[in-house]
Amino acid sequence: MWIADAAENEYYKARAESHGFIYVSTFRISEEGGSNLLTMTHDSKPQGFMAQLLTILLSFVLEGAMKKVILQDLNDIKPAVEQHRAEQSA
């Protein structure tokens, strides 16, 4: 996984390619009601027939696994965001 695009204090996109898929996760930072809001979107694109077939067959199984991965990513990011916010307030 690597950072594919970013704009300071706005967003970054992480991209990965594996087993016939391209994965893109976008993390956006915005201000809402005096607080910082971090939102994430994820897109998985199958590349080729076998990857498309796997998408159909495994979509239900992968949904739970992806939720766990995304939650872990957000938990990993949280301390850095909180530290940055504290530094900006000081």
N, CA, C and O atoms as a CHARMM CRD file, in Angstrom:
* protein
*
  360
    1    1 MET  N      0.84900  -1.16400   0.00000 PROA 1      0.00000
    2    1 MET  CA     0.00000   0.00000   0.00000 PROA 1      0.00000
    3    1 MET  C      0.89300   1.22500   0.00000 PROA 1      0.00000
    4    1 MET  O      1.92000   1.25600   0.67800 PROA 1      0.00000
    5    2 TRP  N      0.49800   2.23900  -0.76600 PROA 2      0.00000
    6    2 TRP  CA     1.26500   3.46200  -0.82400 PROA 2      0.00000
    7    2 TRP  C      0.31700   4.65300  -0.91800 PROA 2      0.00000
    8    2 TRP  O     -0.85900   4.50000  -1.24900 PROA 2      0.00000
    9    3 ILE  N      0.84100   5.83800  -0.62400 PROA 3      0.00000
   10    3 ILE  CA     0.07100   7.06200  -0.74000 PROA 3      0.00000
   11    3 ILE  C      0.07400   7.45700  -2.21500 PROA 3      0.00000
   12    3 ILE  O      1.13000   7.70500  -2.79700 PROA 3      0.00000
   13    4 ALA  N     -1.10600   7.51300  -2.80900 PROA 4      0.00000
   14    4 ALA  CA    -1.23200   7.79300  -4.23300 PROA 4      0.00000
   15    4 ALA  C     -1.47900   9.27800  -4.50600 PROA 4      0.00000
   16    4 ALA  O     -1.12500   9.78100  -5.57200 PROA 4      0.00000
   17    5 ASP  N     -2.08400   9.97600  -3.54700 PROA 5      0.00000
   18    5 ASP  CA    -2.40300  11.38500  -3.72800 PROA 5      0.00000
   19    5 ASP  C     -2.66900  11.97900  -2.35200 PROA 5      0.00000
   20    5 ASP  O     -3.09700  11.28000  -1.43400 PROA 5      0.00000
   21    6 ALA  N     -2.41200  13.27400  -2.22100 PROA 6      0.00000
   22    6 ALA  CA    -2.66600  13.93000  -0.94300 PROA 6      0.00000
   23    6 ALA  C     -2.72900  15.43200  -1.12800 PROA 6      0.00000
   24    6 ALA  O     -2.11400  15.99100  -2.03600 PROA 6      0.00000
   25    7 ALA  N     -3.48200  16.07300  -0.25100 PROA 7      0.00000
   26    7 ALA  CA    -3.50900  17.53100  -0.14600 PROA 7      0.00000
   27    7 ALA  C     -3.47900  17.84400   1.34300 PROA 7      0.00000
   28    7 ALA  O     -4.35700  17.42100   2.09400 PROA 7      0.00000
   29    8 GLU  N     -2.46400  18.58700   1.76000 PROA 8      0.00000
   30    8 GLU  CA    -2.25500  18.85300   3.18200 PROA 8      0.00000
   31    8 GLU  C     -3.51700  19.42500   3.83100 PROA 8      0.00000
   32    8 GLU  O     -4.15200  20.33900   3.30500 PROA 8      0.00000
   33    9 ASN  N     -3.85300  18.86400   4.97700 PROA 9      0.00000
   34    9 ASN  CA    -5.02000  19.25800   5.77400 PROA 9      0.00000
   35    9 ASN  C     -6.35200  19.06100   5.04900 PROA 9      0.00000
   36    9 ASN  O     -7.36100  19.64000   5.45100 PROA 9      0.00000
   37   10 GLU  N     -6.36700  18.24900   3.98300 PROA 10     0.00000
   38   10 GLU  CA    -7.60800  17.96800   3.26700 PROA 10     0.00000
   39   10 GLU  C     -7.87800  16.47000   3.15400 PROA 10     0.00000
   40   10 GLU  O     -8.90100  15.98200   3.63400 PROA 10     0.00000
   41   11 TYR  N     -6.95000  15.73600   2.51400 PROA 11     0.00000
   42   11 TYR  CA    -7.18200  14.31200   2.28100 PROA 11     0.00000
   43   11 TYR  C     -5.88400  13.61500   1.88900 PROA 11     0.00000
   44   11 TYR  O     -4.88400  14.25100   1.55500 PROA 11     0.00000
   45   12 TYR  N     -5.93600  12.27400   1.94200 PROA 12     0.00000
   46   12 TYR  CA    -4.92100  11.47700   1.26400 PROA 12     0.00000
   47   12 TYR  C     -5.57900  10.20600   0.75000 PROA 12     0.00000
   48   12 TYR  O     -6.56600   9.72600   1.30800 PROA 12     0.00000
   49   13 LYS  N     -5.01100   9.67200  -0.32700 PROA 13     0.00000
   50   13 LYS  CA    -5.49000   8.43200  -0.92400 PROA 13     0.00000
   51   13 LYS  C     -4.39400   7.38500  -0.82700 PROA 13     0.00000
   52   13 LYS  O     -3.25000   7.61900  -1.21700 PROA 13     0.00000
   53   14 ALA  N     -4.76100   6.23400  -0.30300 PROA 14     0.00000
   54   14 ALA  CA    -3.85000   5.09800  -0.23400 PROA 14     0.00000
   55   14 ALA  C     -4.28900   4.09400  -1.29500 PROA 14     0.00000
   56   14 ALA  O     -5.48200   3.83800  -1.45600 PROA 14     0.00000
   57   15 ARG  N     -3.33500   3.53200  -2.01100 PROA 15     0.00000
   58   15 ARG  CA    -3.64900   2.59400  -3.09300 PROA 15     0.00000
   59   15 ARG  C     -2.83800   1.31800  -2.90000 PROA 15     0.00000
   60   15 ARG  O     -1.69200   1.34200  -2.45000 PROA 15     0.00000
   61   16 ALA  N     -3.46700   0.21400  -3.25500 PROA 16     0.00000
   62   16 ALA  CA    -2.78700  -1.08100  -3.23300 PROA 16     0.00000
   63   16 ALA  C     -3.28400  -1.89800  -4.42100 PROA 16     0.00000
   64   16 ALA  O     -4.41300  -1.72400  -4.88100 PROA 16     0.00000
   65   17 GLU  N     -2.44400  -2.77300  -4.90100 PROA 17     0.00000
   66   17 GLU  CA    -2.80500  -3.68600  -5.98900 PROA 17     0.00000
   67   17 GLU  C     -2.40700  -5.08600  -5.56800 PROA 17     0.00000
   68   17 GLU  O     -1.25600  -5.33700  -5.20900 PROA 17     0.00000
   69   18 SER  N     -3.37800  -6.00300  -5.61700 PROA 18     0.00000
   70   18 SER  CA    -3.09100  -7.36200  -5.18600 PROA 18     0.00000
   71   18 SER  C     -4.11600  -8.32800  -5.75500 PROA 18     0.00000
   72   18 SER  O     -5.31100  -8.03100  -5.77700 PROA 18     0.00000
   73   19 HSD  N     -3.65600  -9.47500  -6.21300 PROA 19     0.00000
   74   19 HSD  CA    -4.50900 -10.57300  -6.66500 PROA 19     0.00000
   75   19 HSD  C     -5.60100 -10.12800  -7.63800 PROA 19     0.00000
   76   19 HSD  O     -6.74800 -10.56300  -7.53800 PROA 19     0.00000
   77   20 GLY  N     -5.23600  -9.26500  -8.56900 PROA 20     0.00000
   78   20 GLY  CA    -6.17900  -8.84600  -9.60000 PROA 20     0.00000
   79   20 GLY  C     -7.12200  -7.73200  -9.19400 PROA 20     0.00000
   80   20 GLY  O     -8.11100  -7.48700  -9.88500 PROA 20     0.00000
   81   21 PHE  N     -6.84400  -7.05200  -8.09300 PROA 21     0.00000
   82   21 PHE  CA    -7.68700  -5.96100  -7.63000 PROA 21     0.00000
   83   21 PHE  C     -6.85600  -4.69800  -7.42800 PROA 21     0.00000
   84   21 PHE  O     -5.66500  -4.75900  -7.12300 PROA 21     0.00000
   85   22 ILE  N     -7.50700  -3.56200  -7.60200 PROA 22     0.00000
   86   22 ILE  CA    -6.94300  -2.27200  -7.22500 PROA 22     0.00000
   87   22 ILE  C     -7.79800  -1.75700  -6.08000 PROA 22     0.00000
   88   22 ILE  O     -9.02100  -1.67100  -6.19400 PROA 22     0.00000
   89   23 TYR  N     -7.14400  -1.41600  -4.97600 PROA 23     0.00000
   90   23 TYR  CA    -7.82800  -0.91300  -3.79000 PROA 23     0.00000
   91   23 TYR  C     -7.42700   0.54300  -3.57800 PROA 23     0.00000
   92   23 TYR  O     -6.24100   0.87100  -3.57000 PROA 23     0.00000
   93   24 VAL  N     -8.42000   1.41500  -3.40600 PROA 24     0.00000
   94   24 VAL  CA    -8.15400   2.82200  -3.13300 PROA 24     0.00000
   95   24 VAL  C     -8.97600   3.24700  -1.92100 PROA 24     0.00000
   96   24 VAL  O    -10.20200   3.13600  -1.92300 PROA 24     0.00000
   97   25 SER  N     -8.29200   3.73500  -0.88800 PROA 25     0.00000
   98   25 SER  CA    -8.95100   4.26100   0.29700 PROA 25     0.00000
   99   25 SER  C     -8.65500   5.75300   0.36900 PROA 25     0.00000
  100   25 SER  O     -7.50500   6.17100   0.23800 PROA 25     0.00000
  101   26 THR  N     -9.69300   6.55100   0.57600 PROA 26     0.00000
  102   26 THR  CA    -9.54500   7.99700   0.67500 PROA 26     0.00000
  103   26 THR  C     -9.92300   8.43400   2.08100 PROA 26     0.00000
  104   26 THR  O    -11.01500   8.13800   2.56500 PROA 26     0.00000
  105   27 PHE  N     -9.01700   9.13300   2.72200 PROA 27     0.00000
  106   27 PHE  CA    -9.22900   9.66700   4.06600 PROA 27     0.00000
  107   27 PHE  C     -9.33700  11.17900   3.93800 PROA 27     0.00000
  108   27 PHE  O     -8.40500  11.82500   3.46100 PROA 27     0.00000
  109   28 ARG  N    -10.45900  11.75200   4.35600 PROA 28     0.00000
  110   28 ARG  CA   -10.70100  13.18900   4.28300 PROA 28     0.00000
  111   28 ARG  C    -10.78300  13.79500   5.67000 PROA 28     0.00000
  112   28 ARG  O    -11.37900  13.22600   6.58500 PROA 28     0.00000
  113   29 ILE  N    -10.16900  14.96700   5.80500 PROA 29     0.00000
  114   29 ILE  CA   -10.21000  15.71000   7.05800 PROA 29     0.00000
  115   29 ILE  C    -11.01600  16.97900   6.79500 PROA 29     0.00000
  116   29 ILE  O    -10.73700  17.71600   5.84900 PROA 29     0.00000
  117   30 SER  N    -12.01000  17.22700   7.63500 PROA 30     0.00000
  118   30 SER  CA   -12.79600  18.44800   7.50700 PROA 30     0.00000
  119   30 SER  C    -13.15000  18.95600   8.89600 PROA 30     0.00000
  120   30 SER  O    -12.99500  18.25000   9.89200 PROA 30     0.00000
  121   31 GLU  N    -13.62500  20.18100   8.94100 PROA 31     0.00000
  122   31 GLU  CA   -14.03900  20.75800  10.21200 PROA 31     0.00000
  123   31 GLU  C    -15.55900  20.78500  10.23900 PROA 31     0.00000
  124   31 GLU  O    -16.21300  21.18000   9.27400 PROA 31     0.00000
  125   32 GLU  N    -16.09800  20.35600  11.36700 PROA 32     0.00000
  126   32 GLU  CA   -17.55100  20.32100  11.51500 PROA 32     0.00000
  127   32 GLU  C    -17.89800  20.69000  12.94900 PROA 32     0.00000
  128   32 GLU  O    -17.53700  19.97900  13.88600 PROA 32     0.00000
  129   33 GLY  N    -18.59200  21.79400  13.11200 PROA 33     0.00000
  130   33 GLY  CA   -19.01200  22.20500  14.44500 PROA 33     0.00000
  131   33 GLY  C    -17.86900  22.45200  15.40300 PROA 33     0.00000
  132   33 GLY  O    -17.98900  22.15700  16.59200 PROA 33     0.00000
  133   34 GLY  N    -16.76100  22.98600  14.91400 PROA 34     0.00000
  134   34 GLY  CA   -15.61400  23.25500  15.77100 PROA 34     0.00000
  135   34 GLY  C    -14.73900  22.04900  16.05300 PROA 34     0.00000
  136   34 GLY  O    -13.76800  22.15800  16.80100 PROA 34     0.00000
  137   35 SER  N    -15.05800  20.90400  15.47300 PROA 35     0.00000
  138   35 SER  CA   -14.26300  19.68400  15.65500 PROA 35     0.00000
  139   35 SER  C    -13.74600  19.20800  14.30400 PROA 35     0.00000
  140   35 SER  O    -14.29200  19.54400  13.25300 PROA 35     0.00000
  141   36 ASN  N    -12.69200  18.42500  14.35800 PROA 36     0.00000
  142   36 ASN  CA   -12.17000  17.81000  13.14400 PROA 36     0.00000
  143   36 ASN  C    -12.91200  16.51100  12.88200 PROA 36     0.00000
  144   36 ASN  O    -13.17400  15.73500  13.80100 PROA 36     0.00000
  145   37 LEU  N    -13.24600  16.28500  11.63100 PROA 37     0.00000
  146   37 LEU  CA   -13.96300  15.08200  11.22200 PROA 37     0.00000
  147   37 LEU  C    -13.10300  14.33200  10.20700 PROA 37     0.00000
  148   37 LEU  O    -12.66700  14.89800   9.20500 PROA 37     0.00000
  149   38 LEU  N    -12.87200  13.07000  10.47900 PROA 38     0.00000
  150   38 LEU  CA   -12.12900  12.21800   9.55600 PROA 38     0.00000
  151   38 LEU  C    -13.11700  11.24300   8.92900 PROA 38     0.00000
  152   38 LEU  O    -13.77700  10.48400   9.63800 PROA 38     0.00000
  153   39 THR  N    -13.22100  11.26100   7.60900 PROA 39     0.00000
  154   39 THR  CA   -14.09200  10.31900   6.90600 PROA 39     0.00000
  155   39 THR  C    -13.24300   9.48000   5.96300 PROA 39     0.00000
  156   39 THR  O    -12.19600   9.92000   5.48700 PROA 39     0.00000
  157   40 MET  N    -13.70400   8.28500   5.70700 PROA 40     0.00000
  158   40 MET  CA   -12.96900   7.36700   4.85200 PROA 40     0.00000
  159   40 MET  C    -13.91600   6.72300   3.86400 PROA 40     0.00000
  160   40 MET  O    -15.02700   6.33000   4.22000 PROA 40     0.00000
  161   41 THR  N    -13.47500   6.61700   2.62600 PROA 41     0.00000
  162   41 THR  CA   -14.19000   5.83900   1.62000 PROA 41     0.00000
  163   41 THR  C    -13.21400   4.80700   1.06100 PROA 41     0.00000
  164   41 THR  O    -12.00000   5.00600   1.06800 PROA 41     0.00000
  165   42 HSD  N    -13.76700   3.72500   0.58800 PROA 42     0.00000
  166   42 HSD  CA   -12.93000   2.64800   0.04900 PROA 42     0.00000
  167   42 HSD  C    -13.55300   2.14500  -1.23600 PROA 42     0.00000
  168   42 HSD  O    -14.77200   2.01200  -1.34500 PROA 42     0.00000
  169   43 ASP  N    -12.69400   1.86600  -2.21000 PROA 43     0.00000
  170   43 ASP  CA   -13.16100   1.33700  -3.48600 PROA 43     0.00000
  171   43 ASP  C    -12.24000   0.18200  -3.89200 PROA 43     0.00000
  172   43 ASP  O    -11.01600   0.31000  -3.86700 PROA 43     0.00000
  173   44 SER  N    -12.84000  -0.92200  -4.25700 PROA 44     0.00000
  174   44 SER  CA   -12.09200  -2.08200  -4.74900 PROA 44     0.00000
  175   44 SER  C    -12.54800  -2.35300  -6.17500 PROA 44     0.00000
  176   44 SER  O    -13.74000  -2.52200  -6.43200 PROA 44     0.00000
  177   45 LYS  N    -11.60300  -2.39400  -7.09100 PROA 45     0.00000
  178   45 LYS  CA   -11.93900  -2.61500  -8.50200 PROA 45     0.00000
  179   45 LYS  C    -11.27800  -3.89200  -9.00100 PROA 45     0.00000
  180   45 LYS  O    -10.05100  -3.97900  -9.04900 PROA 45     0.00000
  181   46 PRO  N    -12.08700  -4.89100  -9.37500 PROA 46     0.00000
  182   46 PRO  CA   -11.50700  -6.10900  -9.93600 PROA 46     0.00000
  183   46 PRO  C    -10.95900  -5.83600 -11.33100 PROA 46     0.00000
  184   46 PRO  O    -11.54900  -5.08300 -12.10600 PROA 46     0.00000
  185   47 GLN  N     -9.83500  -6.45200 -11.63700 PROA 47     0.00000
  186   47 GLN  CA    -9.18800  -6.30400 -12.93800 PROA 47     0.00000
  187   47 GLN  C     -9.16600  -7.67000 -13.62300 PROA 47     0.00000
  188   47 GLN  O     -8.25800  -8.46600 -13.38300 PROA 47     0.00000
  189   48 GLY  N    -10.13900  -7.94500 -14.45800 PROA 48     0.00000
  190   48 GLY  CA   -10.18600  -9.21000 -15.17000 PROA 48     0.00000
  191   48 GLY  C    -11.32900 -10.10000 -14.70100 PROA 48     0.00000
  192   48 GLY  O    -11.94300  -9.86200 -13.66000 PROA 48     0.00000
  193   49 PHE  N    -11.59600 -11.12400 -15.49000 PROA 49     0.00000
  194   49 PHE  CA   -12.73700 -12.00000 -15.25800 PROA 49     0.00000
  195   49 PHE  C    -12.66000 -12.75300 -13.93300 PROA 49     0.00000
  196   49 PHE  O    -13.64800 -12.81500 -13.20200 PROA 49     0.00000
  197   50 MET  N    -11.50500 -13.32300 -13.61800 PROA 50     0.00000
  198   50 MET  CA   -11.38500 -14.10400 -12.38300 PROA 50     0.00000
  199   50 MET  C    -11.60400 -13.23400 -11.15100 PROA 50     0.00000
  200   50 MET  O    -12.25000 -13.65900 -10.19300 PROA 50     0.00000
  201   51 ALA  N    -11.07200 -12.03100 -11.17700 PROA 51     0.00000
  202   51 ALA  CA   -11.26400 -11.12500 -10.04700 PROA 51     0.00000
  203   51 ALA  C    -12.74000 -10.73700  -9.92200 PROA 51     0.00000
  204   51 ALA  O    -13.25300 -10.61800  -8.80900 PROA 51     0.00000
  205   52 GLN  N    -13.41900 -10.54300 -11.03700 PROA 52     0.00000
  206   52 GLN  CA   -14.85000 -10.22200 -10.99900 PROA 52     0.00000
  207   52 GLN  C    -15.64500 -11.39400 -10.43400 PROA 52     0.00000
  208   52 GLN  O    -16.57000 -11.20200  -9.64400 PROA 52     0.00000
  209   53 LEU  N    -15.28700 -12.59100 -10.83700 PROA 53     0.00000
  210   53 LEU  CA   -15.96500 -13.78100 -10.32100 PROA 53     0.00000
  211   53 LEU  C    -15.73800 -13.91500  -8.81300 PROA 53     0.00000
  212   53 LEU  O    -16.67100 -14.20700  -8.06500 PROA 53     0.00000
  213   54 LEU  N    -14.50900 -13.70200  -8.37600 PROA 54     0.00000
  214   54 LEU  CA   -14.20700 -13.75100  -6.94500 PROA 54     0.00000
  215   54 LEU  C    -14.99900 -12.69800  -6.16900 PROA 54     0.00000
  216   54 LEU  O    -15.44400 -12.95200  -5.05000 PROA 54     0.00000
  217   55 THR  N    -15.17200 -11.53600  -6.75500 PROA 55     0.00000
  218   55 THR  CA   -15.94700 -10.47900  -6.10700 PROA 55     0.00000
  219   55 THR  C    -17.35600 -10.95200  -5.80800 PROA 55     0.00000
  220   55 THR  O    -17.87100 -10.73000  -4.71200 PROA 55     0.00000
  221   56 ILE  N    -17.97500 -11.59600  -6.76600 PROA 56     0.00000
  222   56 ILE  CA   -19.33800 -12.09100  -6.58700 PROA 56     0.00000
  223   56 ILE  C    -19.37700 -13.19200  -5.53200 PROA 56     0.00000
  224   56 ILE  O    -20.23900 -13.18300  -4.65300 PROA 56     0.00000
  225   57 LEU  N    -18.45900 -14.12600  -5.61700 PROA 57     0.00000
  226   57 LEU  CA   -18.46600 -15.27500  -4.71200 PROA 57     0.00000
  227   57 LEU  C    -18.10300 -14.92200  -3.27400 PROA 57     0.00000
  228   57 LEU  O    -18.64200 -15.51000  -2.33700 PROA 57     0.00000
  229   58 LEU  N    -17.20300 -13.97800  -3.09400 PROA 58     0.00000
  230   58 LEU  CA   -16.68700 -13.70300  -1.75900 PROA 58     0.00000
  231   58 LEU  C    -17.19500 -12.40400  -1.13400 PROA 58     0.00000
  232   58 LEU  O    -16.74600 -12.02900  -0.05100 PROA 58     0.00000
  233   59 SER  N    -18.11000 -11.71900  -1.78900 PROA 59     0.00000
  234   59 SER  CA   -18.52800 -10.40400  -1.30300 PROA 59     0.00000
  235   59 SER  C    -19.07300 -10.44800   0.12000 PROA 59     0.00000
  236   59 SER  O    -18.81200  -9.53500   0.90200 PROA 59     0.00000
  237   60 PHE  N    -19.81500 -11.47600   0.46800 PROA 60     0.00000
  238   60 PHE  CA   -20.38600 -11.55200   1.80700 PROA 60     0.00000
  239   60 PHE  C    -19.31100 -11.84200   2.86400 PROA 60     0.00000
  240   60 PHE  O    -19.35900 -11.30200   3.96900 PROA 60     0.00000
  241   61 VAL  N    -18.36500 -12.68000   2.52400 PROA 61     0.00000
  242   61 VAL  CA   -17.29100 -13.01800   3.45500 PROA 61     0.00000
  243   61 VAL  C    -16.36500 -11.82200   3.66300 PROA 61     0.00000
  244   61 VAL  O    -15.95600 -11.53600   4.78800 PROA 61     0.00000
  245   62 LEU  N    -16.04000 -11.13600   2.59000 PROA 62     0.00000
  246   62 LEU  CA   -15.09400 -10.02900   2.66600 PROA 62     0.00000
  247   62 LEU  C    -15.65900  -8.81500   3.38600 PROA 62     0.00000
  248   62 LEU  O    -14.90000  -8.02700   3.95000 PROA 62     0.00000
  249   63 GLU  N    -16.96100  -8.65100   3.37800 PROA 63     0.00000
  250   63 GLU  CA   -17.54900  -7.47700   4.01600 PROA 63     0.00000
  251   63 GLU  C    -17.15700  -7.38300   5.49200 PROA 63     0.00000
  252   63 GLU  O    -16.74200  -6.32000   5.95200 PROA 63     0.00000
  253   64 GLY  N    -17.28300  -8.46000   6.22100 PROA 64     0.00000
  254   64 GLY  CA   -16.91000  -8.46600   7.63700 PROA 64     0.00000
  255   64 GLY  C    -15.43000  -8.23200   7.84400 PROA 64     0.00000
  256   64 GLY  O    -15.03500  -7.50400   8.75500 PROA 64     0.00000
  257   65 ALA  N    -14.60800  -8.84000   7.00900 PROA 65     0.00000
  258   65 ALA  CA   -13.16200  -8.67400   7.12300 PROA 65     0.00000
  259   65 ALA  C    -12.75700  -7.22900   6.82400 PROA 65     0.00000
  260   65 ALA  O    -11.89200  -6.67700   7.50400 PROA 65     0.00000
  261   66 MET  N    -13.36800  -6.62100   5.82300 PROA 66     0.00000
  262   66 MET  CA   -13.04700  -5.23800   5.47800 PROA 66     0.00000
  263   66 MET  C    -13.44300  -4.28200   6.60000 PROA 66     0.00000
  264   66 MET  O    -12.73000  -3.31600   6.87000 PROA 66     0.00000
  265   67 LYS  N    -14.56100  -4.54200   7.24700 PROA 67     0.00000
  266   67 LYS  CA   -14.96400  -3.69500   8.36500 PROA 67     0.00000
  267   67 LYS  C    -13.90300  -3.72000   9.46300 PROA 67     0.00000
  268   67 LYS  O    -13.58700  -2.68600  10.05100 PROA 67     0.00000
  269   68 LYS  N    -13.35800  -4.89700   9.73500 PROA 68     0.00000
  270   68 LYS  CA   -12.32100  -5.02100  10.75900 PROA 68     0.00000
  271   68 LYS  C    -11.05600  -4.27000  10.35300 PROA 68     0.00000
  272   68 LYS  O    -10.45300  -3.58500  11.17900 PROA 68     0.00000
  273   69 VAL  N    -10.65200  -4.38800   9.10300 PROA 69     0.00000
  274   69 VAL  CA    -9.45200  -3.71100   8.61400 PROA 69     0.00000
  275   69 VAL  C     -9.62500  -2.19800   8.68100 PROA 69     0.00000
  276   69 VAL  O     -8.72200  -1.48500   9.12000 PROA 69     0.00000
  277   70 ILE  N    -10.77600  -1.71100   8.24800 PROA 70     0.00000
  278   70 ILE  CA   -11.03400  -0.27300   8.25700 PROA 70     0.00000
  279   70 ILE  C    -11.05400   0.25500   9.68700 PROA 70     0.00000
  280   70 ILE  O    -10.48000   1.30900   9.96200 PROA 70     0.00000
  281   71 LEU  N    -11.70000  -0.45500  10.59400 PROA 71     0.00000
  282   71 LEU  CA   -11.74100  -0.03300  11.98500 PROA 71     0.00000
  283   71 LEU  C    -10.32800   0.02200  12.56600 PROA 71     0.00000
  284   71 LEU  O    -10.00200   0.95600  13.29800 PROA 71     0.00000
  285   72 GLN  N     -9.49300  -0.95600  12.25300 PROA 72     0.00000
  286   72 GLN  CA    -8.11600  -0.94600  12.74100 PROA 72     0.00000
  287   72 GLN  C     -7.34900   0.23700  12.17200 PROA 72     0.00000
  288   72 GLN  O     -6.58800   0.87700  12.89800 PROA 72     0.00000
  289   73 ASP  N     -7.53100   0.54500  10.88700 PROA 73     0.00000
  290   73 ASP  CA    -6.87700   1.70800  10.28400 PROA 73     0.00000
  291   73 ASP  C     -7.26200   2.98900  11.02100 PROA 73     0.00000
  292   73 ASP  O     -6.40500   3.81000  11.34700 PROA 73     0.00000
  293   74 LEU  N     -8.54900   3.15000  11.27600 PROA 74     0.00000
  294   74 LEU  CA    -9.01600   4.35100  11.96700 PROA 74     0.00000
  295   74 LEU  C     -8.47400   4.42100  13.39000 PROA 74     0.00000
  296   74 LEU  O     -8.11700   5.50100  13.86000 PROA 74     0.00000
  297   75 ASN  N     -8.40800   3.28900  14.07900 PROA 75     0.00000
  298   75 ASN  CA    -7.83600   3.25900  15.42600 PROA 75     0.00000
  299   75 ASN  C     -6.34700   3.59500  15.41000 PROA 75     0.00000
  300   75 ASN  O     -5.84000   4.21200  16.34700 PROA 75     0.00000
  301   76 ASP  N     -5.64600   3.19200  14.35100 PROA 76     0.00000
  302   76 ASP  CA    -4.22500   3.51700  14.21700 PROA 76     0.00000
  303   76 ASP  C     -4.01500   5.00800  13.94500 PROA 76     0.00000
  304   76 ASP  O     -3.03200   5.59100  14.40400 PROA 76     0.00000
  305   77 ILE  N     -4.92200   5.61500  13.21000 PROA 77     0.00000
  306   77 ILE  CA    -4.81300   7.02900  12.83800 PROA 77     0.00000
  307   77 ILE  C     -5.20600   7.94800  13.99200 PROA 77     0.00000
  308   77 ILE  O     -4.66200   9.04500  14.11800 PROA 77     0.00000
  309   78 LYS  N     -6.13100   7.52100  14.82300 PROA 78     0.00000
  310   78 LYS  CA    -6.70600   8.36400  15.87100 PROA 78     0.00000
  311   78 LYS  C     -5.66900   9.06300  16.74200 PROA 78     0.00000
  312   78 LYS  O     -5.79100  10.27200  16.94000 PROA 78     0.00000
  313   79 PRO  N     -4.65000   8.37700  17.27700 PROA 79     0.00000
  314   79 PRO  CA    -3.68400   9.07400  18.14500 PROA 79     0.00000
  315   79 PRO  C     -2.94500  10.20800  17.42100 PROA 79     0.00000
  316   79 PRO  O     -2.70300  11.26100  18.01100 PROA 79     0.00000
  317   80 ALA  N     -2.59200  10.00500  16.17500 PROA 80     0.00000
  318   80 ALA  CA    -1.88100  11.05000  15.42700 PROA 80     0.00000
  319   80 ALA  C     -2.78200  12.26000  15.20200 PROA 80     0.00000
  320   80 ALA  O     -2.33000  13.40000  15.31200 PROA 80     0.00000
  321   81 VAL  N     -4.03600  12.02300  14.89200 PROA 81     0.00000
  322   81 VAL  CA    -4.98000  13.12100  14.68100 PROA 81     0.00000
  323   81 VAL  C     -5.20400  13.87800  15.98800 PROA 81     0.00000
  324   81 VAL  O     -5.22500  15.10900  16.00600 PROA 81     0.00000
  325   82 GLU  N     -5.36700  13.14000  17.06900 PROA 82     0.00000
  326   82 GLU  CA    -5.57800  13.78500  18.36700 PROA 82     0.00000
  327   82 GLU  C     -4.36100  14.60500  18.79000 PROA 82     0.00000
  328   82 GLU  O     -4.50400  15.69400  19.34600 PROA 82     0.00000
  329   83 GLN  N     -3.16200  14.07800  18.52600 PROA 83     0.00000
  330   83 GLN  CA    -1.94500  14.81400  18.85900 PROA 83     0.00000
  331   83 GLN  C     -1.84700  16.08200  18.02700 PROA 83     0.00000
  332   83 GLN  O     -1.51800  17.14800  18.54700 PROA 83     0.00000
  333   84 HSD  N     -2.12600  15.97000  16.75600 PROA 84     0.00000
  334   84 HSD  CA    -2.07500  17.13200  15.86900 PROA 84     0.00000
  335   84 HSD  C     -3.08700  18.19200  16.31900 PROA 84     0.00000
  336   84 HSD  O     -2.78600  19.38500  16.33500 PROA 84     0.00000
  337   85 ARG  N     -4.25200  17.75000  16.67200 PROA 85     0.00000
  338   85 ARG  CA    -5.30400  18.67400  17.13400 PROA 85     0.00000
  339   85 ARG  C     -4.86200  19.37800  18.41400 PROA 85     0.00000
  340   85 ARG  O     -5.06100  20.58500  18.55000 PROA 85     0.00000
  341   86 ALA  N     -4.26900  18.64800  19.34600 PROA 86     0.00000
  342   86 ALA  CA    -3.78500  19.24600  20.58700 PROA 86     0.00000
  343   86 ALA  C     -2.69500  20.27000  20.31500 PROA 86     0.00000
  344   86 ALA  O     -2.65400  21.32000  20.95600 PROA 86     0.00000
  345   87 GLU  N     -1.80500  19.97000  19.36300 PROA 87     0.00000
  346   87 GLU  CA    -0.73400  20.90600  19.00900 PROA 87     0.00000
  347   87 GLU  C     -1.30700  22.17400  18.37600 PROA 87     0.00000
  348   87 GLU  O     -0.80400  23.27200  18.61400 PROA 87     0.00000
  349   88 GLN  N     -2.34900  22.02100  17.58000 PROA 88     0.00000
  350   88 GLN  CA    -2.97000  23.18400  16.92100 PROA 88     0.00000
  351   88 GLN  C     -3.69600  24.05500  17.93800 PROA 88     0.00000
  352   88 GLN  O     -3.78600  25.27000  17.76000 PROA 88     0.00000
  353   89 SER  N     -4.21400  23.44600  19.00400 PROA 89     0.00000
  354   89 SER  CA    -4.93700  24.19200  20.03500 PROA 89     0.00000
  355   89 SER  C     -4.00500  24.92800  20.98200 PROA 89     0.00000
  356   89 SER  O     -4.38800  25.92200  21.59900 PROA 89     0.00000
  357   90 ALA  N     -2.77000  24.42900  21.09300 PROA 90     0.00000
  358   90 ALA  CA    -1.80400  25.00500  22.05500 PROA 90     0.00000
  359   90 ALA  C     -1.24400  26.33000  21.59500 PROA 90     0.00000
  360   90 ALA  O     -0.42600  26.93000  22.29300 PROA 90     0.00000
